Amino acid sequence: MASTGRKHLVRDFNHFITCYLCRGYLIKPTTVTECLHTFCKSCIVQHFEESNDCPKCGIQVHETNPLEMLRLDNTLEEIIFKLVPGLREKEEQQEVEFWKKNQPRENGQENVRCQRLGLPADVGGDYGGGGGGDDDGDDGGDEDYHRSDPQIAICLDCLRNTGQSGENTVTDLMKRFIRCSSRVTVGTIKKFLSLKLKLPSSYELDVLCNGEIMGRDHTLEFIYMTRWRLHGENTYPMVLEYRPRIDFG
């Protein structure tokens, strides 16, 4: 006699896929590495603006910068999207609508392409060392993977500390203004800067916003929402500073 398995409803899993803070489904689930509790990214970031403790268990996550102890859980995100029909489409639509409302006008500025894998392109299109002829006659086969992503404009300024060893060997970018996917991470920006500045392997870069060092996994969208806009900065583009230093590790 064949056994019939019990059908599980989505609500059976709600304890595992809902946010302790907002009580909704986890959106961009982000885990606190110190205690492994998971929350919506926007919820936990907002919480850490007021406290350094985990909102669920009360453990101190970090003495000064708890955001460094957050990690996105992409696997859990995919599981939630499969369990809850229509959730992915709803969130993507809300994200598009948000960036439409908050994205500045181009003001006649040249539309800058975002390169494959999310690497930003300089205004003027000189990223990657390609000749001018490479941009002529683009067809569908060369379209960028991140072209449909929400875009963000940033300015990259070199921040030099007086007396920092080796800092004088680093020059400013020829073109400081770039436009790229809002999903680009700080780690990708560091790689971009290292390539453009031709830094030796002994150098490391810190990327800062409003004087605070940003984590490698922070996206530009995350920085814009939690550092730039939250602190009352309404000017465009968003300014990020990079600080070269020698890695003695």
Secondary structure by P-SEA (a helix, b strand, c coil): ccccccccccccccccccccccccccccccccccccccccaaaaaaaaaccccccccccccccccccccccccaaaaaaaaaaccaaaaaaaaaaaaaaaaccccccccccccccccccccccccccccccccccccccccccccccccbbbbbbbbbbbcccccccccccccccccccccccccaaaaaaaaaaaacccccbbbbbbcccccccccccaaaaaaccccccccccccbbbbbbbbbccc
